[in-house]
């Protein structure tokens, strides 16, 4: 009962904890620096100097009419990281009257997309009735301003058309910075500038990233140099793979035998000269401490590209019984350590670490893996009143019961847990 009471107290405080617009990144004056820490803040960025300079030049000079600068590349190649780097460059900040960042998702609805974009441009959290022309309101907000809008992870041409339709065609030097793994989308949106196809990391860049991620400011042992470079080379230049592997070895003993084991495991994940990223994610997942795996898999309950409120997430973890007080550490401390470890291993990405509403997010590929693994472990499930009950042995740990009101008098949604060993 005490546990339930504490949870209720936390829930009662949620309105104060949850930000009105979690996904907001908007700067309306060039002197302001970006207050929200994005998914790349705290990450070590190496290489891409020529690409960075090229992007900054394209954003801050060239034609006065609206132009689209696109970054394309395979998932995990660092498109968003590079976009964020130039978005926060001082010369870019001072060049534009208004900057805003929009991250797409694959749950397509034109009105909802435009409302989300409008709220990010204005810094509001408005809701509109069906008869309101949101596109026109967004156009009025942007008209007369030199703006930079980042459209991150746009997945198809229809979404692109709907999102960009309200952007006014004024000769102010405004820019749209687009990231997409679909080259078709980049070519469809092209105006004056050809898309930038993001290359993979060079061998020396992969090694630099791995070394800095795994050792930070510590000195690197000479005996690990050769095997370390082999590990970096086997990531095949994919930044996400380097980041995940670095997260694995950073938590292991700094001995040659241990690193050789990682190298051998990684060798088995190379397919046709490319790294199997899902297998690399699995390797990182396998190295999580046993008790942390349910914490990670629970993140699959959030839709892709969702910015997860960390305070609210910890309340959910606690309500599900994932955490119990151990030793001198409080429940809050235990959950914060688990969350920090997920971020340290690069399985979760930090946001807004310095604000009042810290958040995190999963990379799309990590989310795919998380959802697959959660289903394998029968973590989530749904029972319908119209469906015959299945064997209790097949029951998931967390169940939503969806029923027909004609069959039941109570109009409620029930959630319960079946107590059994999770692993």
C-alpha positions in Angstrom: 0.0 0.0 0.0 2.9 2.3 0.8 4.3 1.7 -2.7 0.9 2.5 -4.3 0.6 5.7 -2.3 4.0 6.9 -3.4 3.2 6.2 -7.0 0.0 8.1 -6.7 1.9 11.1 -5.2 4.3 11.0 -8.2 1.4 10.8 -10.7 -0.3 13.8 -9.0 2.7 15.9 -9.7 2.9 15.0 -13.4 1.3 18.2 -14.7 4.2 20.2 -13.2 6.8 17.8 -14.6 5.6 17.3 -18.2 6.6 20.1 -20.6 3.9 21.6 -22.7 5.8 20.8 -25.9 8.4 18.1 -25.4 9.7 18.1 -28.9 10.3 21.9 -29.2 13.4 23.2 -30.6 12.8 26.8 -31.6 15.0 29.9 -31.5 13.4 33.2 -32.5 16.4 35.5 -32.0 19.8 34.9 -33.5 21.5 35.7 -30.2 19.9 32.8 -28.3 21.7 29.5 -28.1 19.8 26.3 -28.4 18.7 25.5 -24.8 17.5 22.0 -25.6 20.2 19.3 -25.7 19.4 17.2 -28.7 20.1 13.6 -29.4 23.6 14.5 -30.5 24.6 16.6 -27.5 27.1 14.8 -25.4 28.1 12.6 -28.4 31.6 12.8 -29.8 31.6 14.0 -33.4 34.6 13.2 -35.5 35.3 13.8 -39.2 33.0 15.4 -41.8 34.9 18.7 -41.7 34.5 19.3 -45.4 30.8 18.3 -45.3 30.2 20.6 -42.4 31.8 23.6 -44.1 29.9 22.9 -47.3 26.6 22.7 -45.4 27.2 26.0 -43.5 28.1 27.7 -46.8 25.0 26.5 -48.5 22.9 27.6 -45.5 24.3 31.1 -45.1 25.1 32.2 -48.6 23.8 31.6 -52.2 20.4 32.5 -53.7 18.0 34.7 -51.9 15.0 32.5 -52.8 14.1 29.5 -50.6 16.5 26.6 -51.0 16.5 23.0 -49.8 19.7 21.5 -48.5 19.4 17.7 -48.2 21.5 15.1 -46.4 20.9 11.5 -47.5 22.5 8.2 -46.3 21.8 4.9 -44.8 20.3 4.5 -41.3 22.9 5.0 -38.7 25.3 7.0 -40.9 25.1 10.2 -38.8 22.7 12.4 -40.8 20.9 13.9 -37.8 24.2 14.3 -35.9 25.7 16.3 -38.8 22.5 18.4 -39.3 22.5 19.2 -35.6 26.1 20.3 -35.7 25.5 22.8 -38.4 22.1 23.9 -37.0 23.9 24.9 -33.8 26.9 26.6 -35.5 27.4 30.2 -34.4 27.4 31.6 -37.9 24.2 29.7 -38.7 22.5 30.9 -35.5 23.3 34.5 -36.2 22.2 34.4 -39.9 18.6 33.4 -39.3 15.7 35.3 -37.6 14.0 32.0 -36.7 15.2 28.4 -36.5 13.1 25.4 -35.7 13.6 21.6 -35.7 11.0 19.1 -36.7 11.4 15.3 -36.4 9.0 13.3 -38.5 7.4 10.0 -37.7 5.7 7.4 -39.8 2.2 7.7 -38.3 1.0 9.9 -41.2 -1.7 12.5 -40.7 -1.4 15.8 -42.6 -3.3 18.0 -40.1 -1.3 16.5 -37.1 2.0 17.1 -38.9 1.2 20.7 -39.6 0.0 21.3 -36.1 3.2 19.8 -34.7 5.3 22.0 -37.0 3.3 25.1 -36.2 3.7 24.6 -32.5 7.4 24.1 -32.9 7.8 27.3 -35.0 5.7 29.3 -32.5 6.8 27.7 -29.3 3.2 26.9 -28.4 1.1 23.9 -27.7 -2.1 24.8 -29.5 -4.9 22.5 -30.7 -7.0 23.4 -33.8 -10.5 22.5 -34.8 -11.1 20.8 -38.1 -12.2 24.1 -39.8 -8.9 25.9 -39.0 -6.4 26.2 -41.9 -3.2 25.4 -40.0 -1.1 25.7 -43.2 -2.2 29.3 -43.6 -1.4 30.1 -40.0 2.0 28.6 -40.4 2.6 30.6 -43.6 1.7 33.8 -41.8 4.2 33.0 -39.0 7.0 32.5 -41.4 6.2 35.3 -43.8 8.8 38.1 -43.9 11.3 36.2 -41.8 14.6 34.6 -42.8 14.0 31.1 -41.4 15.8 27.8 -41.1 13.6 24.8 -40.7 15.2 21.4 -40.2 13.0 18.5 -41.4 14.6 15.5 -39.8 13.8 12.0 -41.0 11.2 12.7 -43.6 10.2 9.3 -45.0 8.2 9.9 -48.2 7.4 12.5 -50.8 3.7 13.0 -49.7 4.9 14.0 -46.2 7.4 16.3 -47.7 4.8 18.0 -49.9 2.4 18.5 -47.0 5.1 19.9 -44.6 6.6 22.3 -47.1 3.3 23.6 -48.7 3.0 26.4 -46.2 6.6 27.7 -46.5 6.4 31.2 -48.1 8.3 31.9 -51.3 10.0 35.1 -50.2 13.5 36.3 -51.2 14.9 36.4 -47.7 17.5 33.6 -48.0 15.5 31.1 -46.0 16.6 27.5 -46.0 15.1 24.0 -45.3 17.6 21.4 -44.1 16.3 17.9 -44.8 17.6 14.6 -43.6 16.2 11.4 -45.2 17.5 7.9 -46.0 15.2 7.9 -49.1 17.1 9.5 -51.9 13.8 9.8 -53.8 12.6 12.3 -51.2 15.7 14.4 -51.5 15.5 14.6 -55.2 11.8 15.4 -55.1 12.4 18.4 -52.8 15.5 19.6 -54.6 15.6 23.2 -55.7 19.0 24.8 -56.4 21.3 22.5 -54.4 22.1 18.8 -55.1 21.6 16.5 -52.1 24.7 15.6 -50.0 25.1 11.8 -49.9 26.8 11.3 -46.5 29.8 9.1 -46.7 30.8 6.5 -44.2 33.6 7.2 -41.7 37.2 6.6 -42.8 39.2 4.0 -40.9 41.1 6.6 -38.9 37.9 8.4 -38.1 36.3 5.2 -36.9 39.3 4.5 -34.7 39.3 8.1 -33.3 35.6 7.8 -32.4 36.0 4.4 -30.8 39.0 5.6 -28.8 37.4 8.7 -27.5 34.1 7.0 -26.7 35.7 4.1 -24.9 38.5 5.9 -23.0 37.6 9.6 -22.9 40.6 11.5 -21.5 42.2 8.3 -20.2 45.5 7.1 -21.8 45.1 4.2 -24.2 47.1 1.1 -23.4 49.6 0.1 -26.1 48.7 -3.5 -26.0 45.1 -2.7 -27.1 46.1 -0.5 -30.0 46.2 -3.2 -32.7 43.0 -5.0 -31.7 41.2 -1.7 -31.1 41.9 -0.6 -34.6 40.7 -4.0 -35.9 37.4 -3.5 -34.0 37.0 0.0 -35.4 37.7 -1.2 -38.9 35.1 -4.0 -38.6 32.4 -1.4 -37.9 32.7 -0.6 -41.7 32.5 3.1 -41.2 29.0 3.2 -39.8 28.9 5.7 -36.9 26.0 4.0 -35.1 27.9 0.7 -35.1 31.1 2.4 -33.8 29.1 4.1 -31.1 27.3 0.9 -29.9 30.5 -1.2 -29.9 32.3 1.6 -28.0 29.5 1.5 -25.5 30.1 -2.3 -25.0 33.9 -2.2 -24.6 33.7 0.9 -22.4 32.1 -1.2 -19.7 34.4 -4.2 -20.1 37.9 -4.9 -18.7 40.6 -3.1 -20.6 42.5 -6.3 -21.4 43.6 -7.7 -24.7 41.8 -11.1 -24.2 38.4 -9.3 -23.6 38.8 -7.1 -26.6 39.8 -10.0 -28.8 36.6 -11.7 -27.8 34.6 -8.5 -28.9 36.6 -8.4 -32.1 35.8 -12.1 -32.9 32.1 -11.5 -32.1 32.1 -8.5 -34.4 33.7 -10.4 -37.2 30.7 -12.8 -37.3 28.4 -9.8 -37.9 30.0 -8.7 -41.1 27.8 -9.5 -44.2 29.0 -8.8 -47.7 31.5 -6.2 -46.4 28.7 -4.4 -44.5 28.0 -4.6 -40.8 24.7 -6.2 -39.7 23.6 -3.3 -37.4 20.8 -5.2 -35.8 23.3 -7.9 -34.7 25.5 -5.1 -33.3 22.6 -3.8 -31.3 21.9 -7.3 -30.1 25.6 -7.6 -29.0 25.2 -4.3 -27.1 22.0 -5.6 -25.5 23.5 -8.9 -24.5 26.2 -7.0 -22.5 23.6 -5.1 -20.5 23.4 -6.3 -16.8 20.6 -8.8 -16.4 18.4 -6.6 -14.3 18.6 -3.7 -16.8 17.1 -5.6 -19.8 13.4 -5.1 -18.8 14.1 -1.3 -18.4 15.3 -1.2 -21.9 12.6 -3.3 -23.5 9.9 -1.3 -21.9 10.9 1.6 -24.2 9.4 -0.4 -27.1 6.0 0.7 -25.7 6.7 4.2 -27.1 6.1 5.0 -30.8 9.1 5.6 -33.0 10.7 9.0 -32.8 9.0 9.8 -29.5 10.9 12.0 -27.1 10.4 10.2 -23.8 10.0 12.3 -20.6 12.5 10.7 -18.2 10.6 11.6 -15.1 7.4 10.1 -16.4 9.3 7.0 -17.6 10.7 6.4 -14.2 7.2 6.5 -12.7 6.1 3.9 -15.3 9.1 1.7 -14.5 8.3 1.9 -10.8 4.6 1.1 -11.3 5.5 -2.0 -13.3 7.7 -3.3 -10.5 10.9 -3.2 -12.4 12.8 -1.6 -9.6 13.1 -2.2 -5.8 15.2 -0.3 -3.3 18.6 -2.0 -2.8 21.1 -1.1 -0.1 21.5 2.6 0.6 20.3 3.7 -2.8 16.8 5.1 -3.2 14.4 3.9 -5.9 15.0 7.2 -7.7 18.8 6.7 -7.7 18.5 3.1 -8.9 16.3 4.2 -11.9 18.5 7.1 -12.7 21.6 4.8 -12.8 19.8 2.4 -15.1 18.8 5.2 -17.4 22.3 6.6 -17.4 23.7 3.2 -18.2 21.3 2.8 -21.2 22.5 6.2 -22.5 26.2 5.4 -21.8 25.8 2.2 -23.9 24.3 4.3 -26.7 21.1 2.2 -26.6 19.2 5.4 -25.6 20.0 9.0 -26.7 19.8 11.9 -24.2 17.8 15.1 -24.7 17.5 18.2 -22.7 19.8 17.1 -20.0 20.3 20.6 -18.6 16.6 21.6 -18.5 13.8 21.0 -16.1 12.3 18.2 -18.3 15.0 15.8 -19.2 14.1 13.4 -22.1 15.6 10.6 -24.1 14.9 8.8 -27.4 15.7 5.6 -29.3 17.4 5.5 -32.7 14.9 4.0 -35.2 17.0 0.9 -35.7 17.4 0.4 -31.9 13.6 0.9 -31.6 13.1 -1.9 -34.2 15.3 -4.2 -32.2 13.7 -3.3 -28.9 10.2 -4.0 -30.3 11.2 -7.4 -31.8 12.9 -8.4 -28.5 10.0 -7.3 -26.4 7.6 -9.4 -28.5 10.0 -12.4 -28.2 9.9 -12.1 -24.5 6.1 -11.6 -24.5 6.5 -8.3 -22.6 3.4 -6.7 -24.1 0.1 -8.2 -25.2 -3.5 -7.5 -25.8 -6.6 -9.5 -25.1 -9.9 -8.8 -26.8 -13.3 -9.7 -25.3 -14.2 -11.2 -28.7 -11.2 -13.5 -28.6 -11.1 -16.9 -26.8 -8.8 -16.9 -23.9 -5.4 -18.5 -24.6 -3.3 -20.6 -22.3 -2.0 -18.8 -19.3 1.5 -20.0 -20.1 1.4 -17.7 -23.2 0.3 -14.7 -21.2 2.7 -11.6 -21.6 4.0 -9.8 -18.5 1.9 -6.7 -19.3 -1.5 -7.0 -20.8 -4.0 -4.5 -22.1 -7.6 -5.8 -22.0 -9.8 -4.4 -24.8 -13.5 -5.3 -24.6 -16.9 -4.7 -26.1 -19.0 -2.5 -23.9 -22.1 -4.6 -24.8 -20.5 -7.6 -23.1 -19.4 -5.7 -20.0 -21.2 -3.2 -17.8 -18.0 -1.4 -16.6 -16.6 1.0 -19.1 -13.0 0.8 -18.1 -9.6 -0.2 -19.4 -7.8 -2.7 -17.2 -4.0 -3.3 -17.1 -2.5 -6.1 -15.0 0.7 -8.1 -14.6 1.1 -11.8 -14.5 3.8 -12.6 -11.9 6.3 -14.9 -13.5 10.0 -14.9 -14.1 10.8 -12.4 -16.9 14.0 -14.0 -18.0 
